[in-house]
Amino acid sequence: MKRLILSRGPEIDIQKCTRIAGGNKFELVLIAAQRARELRRQNPNERNNYTVESLLDLQANNLDPQEMLTKRINHVNKSTKKVDKAPRKKVL
């Protein structure tokens, strides 16, 4: 039997996190990034490794992957509103 190689140290199993995220590594990255942003907003003065913390939360099933993806989609939709590109007047 082939030995399972853990990445990012012995505490994070990326393969397990990928399975929890739906089997897609791209979605895993989106979920972990969204959770890391939330953690950074909650603790702005701390200098932690929020990416590792978000992966640990996902691995421990403390997160709902679909909820994180929904939050990501809502955030992207809000930030892509059209900007008025009318010519600016010169100010003297």
Phi and psi restraints in degrees (range 20) as a CNS / XPLOR table:
assign (resid 1 and name C) (resid 2 and name N)
       (resid 2 and name CA) (resid 2 and name C) 1.0 -74.3 20.0 2
assign (resid 2 and name N) (resid 2 and name CA)
       (resid 2 and name C) (resid 3 and name N) 1.0 135.0 20.0 2
assign (resid 2 and name C) (resid 3 and name N)
       (resid 3 and name CA) (resid 3 and name C) 1.0 -75.8 20.0 2
assign (resid 3 and name N) (resid 3 and name CA)
       (resid 3 and name C) (resid 4 and name N) 1.0 135.7 20.0 2
assign (resid 3 and name C) (resid 4 and name N)
       (resid 4 and name CA) (resid 4 and name C) 1.0 -75.2 20.0 2
assign (resid 4 and name N) (resid 4 and name CA)
       (resid 4 and name C) (resid 5 and name N) 1.0 125.3 20.0 2
assign (resid 4 and name C) (resid 5 and name N)
       (resid 5 and name CA) (resid 5 and name C) 1.0 -98.8 20.0 2
assign (resid 5 and name N) (resid 5 and name CA)
       (resid 5 and name C) (resid 6 and name N) 1.0 122.2 20.0 2
assign (resid 5 and name C) (resid 6 and name N)
       (resid 6 and name CA) (resid 6 and name C) 1.0 -90.3 20.0 2
assign (resid 6 and name N) (resid 6 and name CA)
       (resid 6 and name C) (resid 7 and name N) 1.0 140.3 20.0 2
assign (resid 6 and name C) (resid 7 and name N)
       (resid 7 and name CA) (resid 7 and name C) 1.0 -104.4 20.0 2
assign (resid 7 and name N) (resid 7 and name CA)
       (resid 7 and name C) (resid 8 and name N) 1.0 163.3 20.0 2
assign (resid 7 and name C) (resid 8 and name N)
       (resid 8 and name CA) (resid 8 and name C) 1.0 58.8 20.0 2
assign (resid 8 and name N) (resid 8 and name CA)
       (resid 8 and name C) (resid 9 and name N) 1.0 36.9 20.0 2
assign (resid 8 and name C) (resid 9 and name N)
       (resid 9 and name CA) (resid 9 and name C) 1.0 89.8 20.0 2
assign (resid 9 and name N) (resid 9 and name CA)
       (resid 9 and name C) (resid 10 and name N) 1.0 172.2 20.0 2
assign (resid 9 and name C) (resid 10 and name N)
       (resid 10 and name CA) (resid 10 and name C) 1.0 -73.2 20.0 2
assign (resid 10 and name N) (resid 10 and name CA)
       (resid 10 and name C) (resid 11 and name N) 1.0 -14.0 20.0 2
assign (resid 10 and name C) (resid 11 and name N)
       (resid 11 and name CA) (resid 11 and name C) 1.0 -88.7 20.0 2
assign (resid 11 and name N) (resid 11 and name CA)
       (resid 11 and name C) (resid 12 and name N) 1.0 -15.9 20.0 2
assign (resid 11 and name C) (resid 12 and name N)
       (resid 12 and name CA) (resid 12 and name C) 1.0 -113.3 20.0 2
assign (resid 12 and name N) (resid 12 and name CA)
       (resid 12 and name C) (resid 13 and name N) 1.0 125.7 20.0 2
assign (resid 12 and name C) (resid 13 and name N)
       (resid 13 and name CA) (resid 13 and name C) 1.0 -106.8 20.0 2
assign (resid 13 and name N) (resid 13 and name CA)
       (resid 13 and name C) (resid 14 and name N) 1.0 100.6 20.0 2
assign (resid 13 and name C) (resid 14 and name N)
       (resid 14 and name CA) (resid 14 and name C) 1.0 -62.8 20.0 2
assign (resid 14 and name N) (resid 14 and name CA)
       (resid 14 and name C) (resid 15 and name N) 1.0 -35.6 20.0 2
assign (resid 14 and name C) (resid 15 and name N)
       (resid 15 and name CA) (resid 15 and name C) 1.0 -64.1 20.0 2
assign (resid 15 and name N) (resid 15 and name CA)
       (resid 15 and name C) (resid 16 and name N) 1.0 -40.1 20.0 2
assign (resid 15 and name C) (resid 16 and name N)
       (resid 16 and name CA) (resid 16 and name C) 1.0 -67.1 20.0 2
assign (resid 16 and name N) (resid 16 and name CA)
       (resid 16 and name C) (resid 17 and name N) 1.0 -42.1 20.0 2
assign (resid 16 and name C) (resid 17 and name N)
       (resid 17 and name CA) (resid 17 and name C) 1.0 -61.8 20.0 2
assign (resid 17 and name N) (resid 17 and name CA)
       (resid 17 and name C) (resid 18 and name N) 1.0 -38.4 20.0 2
assign (resid 17 and name C) (resid 18 and name N)
       (resid 18 and name CA) (resid 18 and name C) 1.0 -65.5 20.0 2
assign (resid 18 and name N) (resid 18 and name CA)
       (resid 18 and name C) (resid 19 and name N) 1.0 -41.3 20.0 2
assign (resid 18 and name C) (resid 19 and name N)
       (resid 19 and name CA) (resid 19 and name C) 1.0 -62.2 20.0 2
assign (resid 19 and name N) (resid 19 and name CA)
       (resid 19 and name C) (resid 20 and name N) 1.0 -43.1 20.0 2
assign (resid 19 and name C) (resid 20 and name N)
       (resid 20 and name CA) (resid 20 and name C) 1.0 -65.1 20.0 2
assign (resid 20 and name N) (resid 20 and name CA)
       (resid 20 and name C) (resid 21 and name N) 1.0 -35.9 20.0 2
assign (resid 20 and name C) (resid 21 and name N)
       (resid 21 and name CA) (resid 21 and name C) 1.0 -76.5 20.0 2
assign (resid 21 and name N) (resid 21 and name CA)
       (resid 21 and name C) (resid 22 and name N) 1.0 -2.7 20.0 2
assign (resid 21 and name C) (resid 22 and name N)
       (resid 22 and name CA) (resid 22 and name C) 1.0 110.1 20.0 2
assign (resid 22 and name N) (resid 22 and name CA)
       (resid 22 and name C) (resid 23 and name N) 1.0 9.1 20.0 2
assign (resid 22 and name C) (resid 23 and name N)
       (resid 23 and name CA) (resid 23 and name C) 1.0 85.8 20.0 2
assign (resid 23 and name N) (resid 23 and name CA)
       (resid 23 and name C) (resid 24 and name N) 1.0 7.7 20.0 2
assign (resid 23 and name C) (resid 24 and name N)
       (resid 24 and name CA) (resid 24 and name C) 1.0 -120.6 20.0 2
assign (resid 24 and name N) (resid 24 and name CA)
       (resid 24 and name C) (resid 25 and name N) 1.0 120.1 20.0 2
assign (resid 24 and name C) (resid 25 and name N)
       (resid 25 and name CA) (resid 25 and name C) 1.0 -67.5 20.0 2
assign (resid 25 and name N) (resid 25 and name CA)
       (resid 25 and name C) (resid 26 and name N) 1.0 -30.1 20.0 2
assign (resid 25 and name C) (resid 26 and name N)
       (resid 26 and name CA) (resid 26 and name C) 1.0 -63.6 20.0 2
assign (resid 26 and name N) (resid 26 and name CA)
       (resid 26 and name C) (resid 27 and name N) 1.0 -44.1 20.0 2
assign (resid 26 and name C) (resid 27 and name N)
       (resid 27 and name CA) (resid 27 and name C) 1.0 -65.7 20.0 2
assign (resid 27 and name N) (resid 27 and name CA)
       (resid 27 and name C) (resid 28 and name N) 1.0 -34.7 20.0 2
assign (resid 27 and name C) (resid 28 and name N)
       (resid 28 and name CA) (resid 28 and name C) 1.0 -60.1 20.0 2
assign (resid 28 and name N) (resid 28 and name CA)
       (resid 28 and name C) (resid 29 and name N) 1.0 -43.0 20.0 2
assign (resid 28 and name C) (resid 29 and name N)
       (resid 29 and name CA) (resid 29 and name C) 1.0 -64.0 20.0 2
assign (resid 29 and name N) (resid 29 and name CA)
       (resid 29 and name C) (resid 30 and name N) 1.0 -43.2 20.0 2
assign (resid 29 and name C) (resid 30 and name N)
       (resid 30 and name CA) (resid 30 and name C) 1.0 -63.3 20.0 2
assign (resid 30 and name N) (resid 30 and name CA)
       (resid 30 and name C) (resid 31 and name N) 1.0 -42.2 20.0 2
assign (resid 30 and name C) (resid 31 and name N)
       (resid 31 and name CA) (resid 31 and name C) 1.0 -65.8 20.0 2
assign (resid 31 and name N) (resid 31 and name CA)
       (resid 31 and name C) (resid 32 and name N) 1.0 -46.8 20.0 2
assign (resid 31 and name C) (resid 32 and name N)
       (resid 32 and name CA) (resid 32 and name C) 1.0 -64.6 20.0 2
assign (resid 32 and name N) (resid 32 and name CA)
       (resid 32 and name C) (resid 33 and name N) 1.0 -38.5 20.0 2
assign (resid 32 and name C) (resid 33 and name N)
       (resid 33 and name CA) (resid 33 and name C) 1.0 -66.7 20.0 2
assign (resid 33 and name N) (resid 33 and name CA)
       (resid 33 and name C) (resid 34 and name N) 1.0 -42.1 20.0 2
assign (resid 33 and name C) (resid 34 and name N)
       (resid 34 and name CA) (resid 34 and name C) 1.0 -62.6 20.0 2
assign (resid 34 and name N) (resid 34 and name CA)
       (resid 34 and name C) (resid 35 and name N) 1.0 -44.4 20.0 2
assign (resid 34 and name C) (resid 35 and name N)
       (resid 35 and name CA) (resid 35 and name C) 1.0 -66.1 20.0 2
assign (resid 35 and name N) (resid 35 and name CA)
       (resid 35 and name C) (resid 36 and name N) 1.0 -38.5 20.0 2
assign (resid 35 and name C) (resid 36 and name N)
       (resid 36 and name CA) (resid 36 and name C) 1.0 -63.4 20.0 2
assign (resid 36 and name N) (resid 36 and name CA)
       (resid 36 and name C) (resid 37 and name N) 1.0 -39.4 20.0 2
assign (resid 36 and name C) (resid 37 and name N)
       (resid 37 and name CA) (resid 37 and name C) 1.0 -63.0 20.0 2
assign (resid 37 and name N) (resid 37 and name CA)
       (resid 37 and name C) (resid 38 and name N) 1.0 -41.6 20.0 2
assign (resid 37 and name C) (resid 38 and name N)
       (resid 38 and name CA) (resid 38 and name C) 1.0 -62.0 20.0 2
assign (resid 38 and name N) (resid 38 and name CA)
       (resid 38 and name C) (resid 39 and name N) 1.0 -44.8 20.0 2
assign (resid 38 and name C) (resid 39 and name N)
       (resid 39 and name CA) (resid 39 and name C) 1.0 -63.1 20.0 2
assign (resid 39 and name N) (resid 39 and name CA)
       (resid 39 and name C) (resid 40 and name N) 1.0 -39.9 20.0 2
assign (resid 39 and name C) (resid 40 and name N)
       (resid 40 and name CA) (resid 40 and name C) 1.0 -65.8 20.0 2
assign (resid 40 and name N) (resid 40 and name CA)
       (resid 40 and name C) (resid 41 and name N) 1.0 -38.3 20.0 2
assign (resid 40 and name C) (resid 41 and name N)
       (resid 41 and name CA) (resid 41 and name C) 1.0 -67.4 20.0 2
assign (resid 41 and name N) (resid 41 and name CA)
       (resid 41 and name C) (resid 42 and name N) 1.0 -35.1 20.0 2
assign (resid 41 and name C) (resid 42 and name N)
       (resid 42 and name CA) (resid 42 and name C) 1.0 -72.7 20.0 2
assign (resid 42 and name N) (resid 42 and name CA)
       (resid 42 and name C) (resid 43 and name N) 1.0 -32.3 20.0 2
assign (resid 42 and name C) (resid 43 and name N)
       (resid 43 and name CA) (resid 43 and name C) 1.0 -128.2 20.0 2
assign (resid 43 and name N) (resid 43 and name CA)
       (resid 43 and name C) (resid 44 and name N) 1.0 71.4 20.0 2
assign (resid 43 and name C) (resid 44 and name N)
       (resid 44 and name CA) (resid 44 and name C) 1.0 -69.0 20.0 2
assign (resid 44 and name N) (resid 44 and name CA)
       (resid 44 and name C) (resid 45 and name N) 1.0 -23.4 20.0 2
assign (resid 44 and name C) (resid 45 and name N)
       (resid 45 and name CA) (resid 45 and name C) 1.0 -91.2 20.0 2
assign (resid 45 and name N) (resid 45 and name CA)
       (resid 45 and name C) (resid 46 and name N) 1.0 -8.9 20.0 2
assign (resid 45 and name C) (resid 46 and name N)
       (resid 46 and name CA) (resid 46 and name C) 1.0 -91.7 20.0 2
assign (resid 46 and name N) (resid 46 and name CA)
       (resid 46 and name C) (resid 47 and name N) 1.0 149.9 20.0 2
assign (resid 46 and name C) (resid 47 and name N)
       (resid 47 and name CA) (resid 47 and name C) 1.0 -114.3 20.0 2
assign (resid 47 and name N) (resid 47 and name CA)
       (resid 47 and name C) (resid 48 and name N) 1.0 71.6 20.0 2
assign (resid 47 and name C) (resid 48 and name N)
       (resid 48 and name CA) (resid 48 and name C) 1.0 -99.8 20.0 2
assign (resid 48 and name N) (resid 48 and name CA)
       (resid 48 and name C) (resid 49 and name N) 1.0 168.7 20.0 2
assign (resid 48 and name C) (resid 49 and name N)
       (resid 49 and name CA) (resid 49 and name C) 1.0 -90.8 20.0 2
assign (resid 49 and name N) (resid 49 and name CA)
       (resid 49 and name C) (resid 50 and name N) 1.0 88.6 20.0 2
assign (resid 49 and name C) (resid 50 and name N)
       (resid 50 and name CA) (resid 50 and name C) 1.0 -67.3 20.0 2
assign (resid 50 and name N) (resid 50 and name CA)
       (resid 50 and name C) (resid 51 and name N) 1.0 -27.7 20.0 2
assign (resid 50 and name C) (resid 51 and name N)
       (resid 51 and name CA) (resid 51 and name C) 1.0 -64.6 20.0 2
assign (resid 51 and name N) (resid 51 and name CA)
       (resid 51 and name C) (resid 52 and name N) 1.0 -45.5 20.0 2
assign (resid 51 and name C) (resid 52 and name N)
       (resid 52 and name CA) (resid 52 and name C) 1.0 -65.2 20.0 2
assign (resid 52 and name N) (resid 52 and name CA)
       (resid 52 and name C) (resid 53 and name N) 1.0 -41.2 20.0 2
assign (resid 52 and name C) (resid 53 and name N)
       (resid 53 and name CA) (resid 53 and name C) 1.0 -61.7 20.0 2
assign (resid 53 and name N) (resid 53 and name CA)
       (resid 53 and name C) (resid 54 and name N) 1.0 -40.1 20.0 2
assign (resid 53 and name C) (resid 54 and name N)
       (resid 54 and name CA) (resid 54 and name C) 1.0 -67.2 20.0 2
assign (resid 54 and name N) (resid 54 and name CA)
       (resid 54 and name C) (resid 55 and name N) 1.0 -38.5 20.0 2
assign (resid 54 and name C) (resid 55 and name N)
       (resid 55 and name CA) (resid 55 and name C) 1.0 -66.3 20.0 2
assign (resid 55 and name N) (resid 55 and name CA)
       (resid 55 and name C) (resid 56 and name N) 1.0 -37.9 20.0 2
assign (resid 55 and name C) (resid 56 and name N)
       (resid 56 and name CA) (resid 56 and name C) 1.0 -65.4 20.0 2
assign (resid 56 and name N) (resid 56 and name CA)
       (resid 56 and name C) (resid 57 and name N) 1.0 -39.3 20.0 2
assign (resid 56 and name C) (resid 57 and name N)
       (resid 57 and name CA) (resid 57 and name C) 1.0 -62.0 20.0 2
assign (resid 57 and name N) (resid 57 and name CA)
       (resid 57 and name C) (resid 58 and name N) 1.0 -43.2 20.0 2
assign (resid 57 and name C) (resid 58 and name N)
       (resid 58 and name CA) (resid 58 and name C) 1.0 -65.3 20.0 2
assign (resid 58 and name N) (resid 58 and name CA)
       (resid 58 and name C) (resid 59 and name N) 1.0 -42.2 20.0 2
assign (resid 58 and name C) (resid 59 and name N)
       (resid 59 and name CA) (resid 59 and name C) 1.0 -64.2 20.0 2
assign (resid 59 and name N) (resid 59 and name CA)
       (resid 59 and name C) (resid 60 and name N) 1.0 -35.2 20.0 2
assign (resid 59 and name C) (resid 60 and name N)
       (resid 60 and name CA) (resid 60 and name C) 1.0 -83.9 20.0 2
assign (resid 60 and name N) (resid 60 and name CA)
       (resid 60 and name C) (resid 61 and name N) 1.0 6.0 20.0 2
assign (resid 60 and name C) (resid 61 and name N)
       (resid 61 and name CA) (resid 61 and name C) 1.0 59.7 20.0 2
assign (resid 61 and name N) (resid 61 and name CA)
       (resid 61 and name C) (resid 62 and name N) 1.0 33.9 20.0 2
assign (resid 61 and name C) (resid 62 and name N)
       (resid 62 and name CA) (resid 62 and name C) 1.0 -87.9 20.0 2
assign (resid 62 and name N) (resid 62 and name CA)
       (resid 62 and name C) (resid 63 and name N) 1.0 -5.5 20.0 2
assign (resid 62 and name C) (resid 63 and name N)
       (resid 63 and name CA) (resid 63 and name C) 1.0 -120.1 20.0 2
assign (resid 63 and name N) (resid 63 and name CA)
       (resid 63 and name C) (resid 64 and name N) 1.0 151.6 20.0 2
assign (resid 63 and name C) (resid 64 and name N)
       (resid 64 and name CA) (resid 64 and name C) 1.0 -99.9 20.0 2
assign (resid 64 and name N) (resid 64 and name CA)
       (resid 64 and name C) (resid 65 and name N) 1.0 110.5 20.0 2
assign (resid 64 and name C) (resid 65 and name N)
       (resid 65 and name CA) (resid 65 and name C) 1.0 -59.0 20.0 2
assign (resid 65 and name N) (resid 65 and name CA)
       (resid 65 and name C) (resid 66 and name N) 1.0 -37.7 20.0 2
assign (resid 65 and name C) (resid 66 and name N)
       (resid 66 and name CA) (resid 66 and name C) 1.0 -67.8 20.0 2
assign (resid 66 and name N) (resid 66 and name CA)
       (resid 66 and name C) (resid 67 and name N) 1.0 -35.2 20.0 2
assign (resid 66 and name C) (resid 67 and name N)
       (resid 67 and name CA) (resid 67 and name C) 1.0 -65.8 20.0 2
assign (resid 67 and name N) (resid 67 and name CA)
       (resid 67 and name C) (resid 68 and name N) 1.0 -40.9 20.0 2
assign (resid 67 and name C) (resid 68 and name N)
       (resid 68 and name CA) (resid 68 and name C) 1.0 -64.3 20.0 2
assign (resid 68 and name N) (resid 68 and name CA)
       (resid 68 and name C) (resid 69 and name N) 1.0 -41.5 20.0 2
assign (resid 68 and name C) (resid 69 and name N)
       (resid 69 and name CA) (resid 69 and name C) 1.0 -66.2 20.0 2
assign (resid 69 and name N) (resid 69 and name CA)
       (resid 69 and name C) (resid 70 and name N) 1.0 -37.3 20.0 2
assign (resid 69 and name C) (resid 70 and name N)
       (resid 70 and name CA) (resid 70 and name C) 1.0 -64.7 20.0 2
assign (resid 70 and name N) (resid 70 and name CA)
       (resid 70 and name C) (resid 71 and name N) 1.0 -42.1 20.0 2
assign (resid 70 and name C) (resid 71 and name N)
       (resid 71 and name CA) (resid 71 and name C) 1.0 -62.5 20.0 2
assign (resid 71 and name N) (resid 71 and name CA)
       (resid 71 and name C) (resid 72 and name N) 1.0 -39.3 20.0 2
assign (resid 71 and name C) (resid 72 and name N)
       (resid 72 and name CA) (resid 72 and name C) 1.0 -63.7 20.0 2
assign (resid 72 and name N) (resid 72 and name CA)
       (resid 72 and name C) (resid 73 and name N) 1.0 -44.6 20.0 2
assign (resid 72 and name C) (resid 73 and name N)
       (resid 73 and name CA) (resid 73 and name C) 1.0 -63.9 20.0 2
assign (resid 73 and name N) (resid 73 and name CA)
       (resid 73 and name C) (resid 74 and name N) 1.0 -42.8 20.0 2
assign (resid 73 and name C) (resid 74 and name N)
       (resid 74 and name CA) (resid 74 and name C) 1.0 -63.6 20.0 2
assign (resid 74 and name N) (resid 74 and name CA)
       (resid 74 and name C) (resid 75 and name N) 1.0 -38.7 20.0 2
assign (resid 74 and name C) (resid 75 and name N)
       (resid 75 and name CA) (resid 75 and name C) 1.0 -65.5 20.0 2
assign (resid 75 and name N) (resid 75 and name CA)
       (resid 75 and name C) (resid 76 and name N) 1.0 -42.9 20.0 2
assign (resid 75 and name C) (resid 76 and name N)
       (resid 76 and name CA) (resid 76 and name C) 1.0 -65.2 20.0 2
assign (resid 76 and name N) (resid 76 and name CA)
       (resid 76 and name C) (resid 77 and name N) 1.0 -41.6 20.0 2
assign (resid 76 and name C) (resid 77 and name N)
       (resid 77 and name CA) (resid 77 and name C) 1.0 -63.5 20.0 2
assign (resid 77 and name N) (resid 77 and name CA)
       (resid 77 and name C) (resid 78 and name N) 1.0 -36.9 20.0 2
assign (resid 77 and name C) (resid 78 and name N)
       (resid 78 and name CA) (resid 78 and name C) 1.0 -69.6 20.0 2
assign (resid 78 and name N) (resid 78 and name CA)
       (resid 78 and name C) (resid 79 and name N) 1.0 -35.8 20.0 2
assign (resid 78 and name C) (resid 79 and name N)
       (resid 79 and name CA) (resid 79 and name C) 1.0 -84.2 20.0 2
assign (resid 79 and name N) (resid 79 and name CA)
       (resid 79 and name C) (resid 80 and name N) 1.0 -6.9 20.0 2
assign (resid 79 and name C) (resid 80 and name N)
       (resid 80 and name CA) (resid 80 and name C) 1.0 -105.3 20.0 2
assign (resid 80 and name N) (resid 80 and name CA)
       (resid 80 and name C) (resid 81 and name N) 1.0 27.1 20.0 2
assign (resid 80 and name C) (resid 81 and name N)
       (resid 81 and name CA) (resid 81 and name C) 1.0 -67.7 20.0 2
assign (resid 81 and name N) (resid 81 and name CA)
       (resid 81 and name C) (resid 82 and name N) 1.0 150.4 20.0 2
assign (resid 81 and name C) (resid 82 and name N)
       (resid 82 and name CA) (resid 82 and name C) 1.0 -70.4 20.0 2
assign (resid 82 and name N) (resid 82 and name CA)
       (resid 82 and name C) (resid 83 and name N) 1.0 141.1 20.0 2
assign (resid 82 and name C) (resid 83 and name N)
       (resid 83 and name CA) (resid 83 and name C) 1.0 -105.5 20.0 2
assign (resid 83 and name N) (resid 83 and name CA)
       (resid 83 and name C) (resid 84 and name N) 1.0 137.6 20.0 2
assign (resid 83 and name C) (resid 84 and name N)
       (resid 84 and name CA) (resid 84 and name C) 1.0 -70.9 20.0 2
assign (resid 84 and name N) (resid 84 and name CA)
       (resid 84 and name C) (resid 85 and name N) 1.0 121.9 20.0 2
assign (resid 84 and name C) (resid 85 and name N)
       (resid 85 and name CA) (resid 85 and name C) 1.0 -110.3 20.0 2
assign (resid 85 and name N) (resid 85 and name CA)
       (resid 85 and name C) (resid 86 and name N) 1.0 42.2 20.0 2
assign (resid 85 and name C) (resid 86 and name N)
       (resid 86 and name CA) (resid 86 and name C) 1.0 -70.9 20.0 2
assign (resid 86 and name N) (resid 86 and name CA)
       (resid 86 and name C) (resid 87 and name N) 1.0 147.9 20.0 2
assign (resid 86 and name C) (resid 87 and name N)
       (resid 87 and name CA) (resid 87 and name C) 1.0 -64.1 20.0 2
assign (resid 87 and name N) (resid 87 and name CA)
       (resid 87 and name C) (resid 88 and name N) 1.0 141.6 20.0 2
assign (resid 87 and name C) (resid 88 and name N)
       (resid 88 and name CA) (resid 88 and name C) 1.0 -86.9 20.0 2
assign (resid 88 and name N) (resid 88 and name CA)
       (resid 88 and name C) (resid 89 and name N) 1.0 146.5 20.0 2
assign (resid 88 and name C) (resid 89 and name N)
       (resid 89 and name CA) (resid 89 and name C) 1.0 -86.7 20.0 2
assign (resid 89 and name N) (resid 89 and name CA)
       (resid 89 and name C) (resid 90 and name N) 1.0 144.5 20.0 2
assign (resid 89 and name C) (resid 90 and name N)
       (resid 90 and name CA) (resid 90 and name C) 1.0 -73.8 20.0 2
assign (resid 90 and name N) (resid 90 and name CA)
       (resid 90 and name C) (resid 91 and name N) 1.0 135.3 20.0 2
assign (resid 90 and name C) (resid 91 and name N)
       (resid 91 and name CA) (resid 91 and name C) 1.0 -103.2 20.0 2
assign (resid 91 and name N) (resid 91 and name CA)
       (resid 91 and name C) (resid 92 and name N) 1.0 127.0 20.0 2
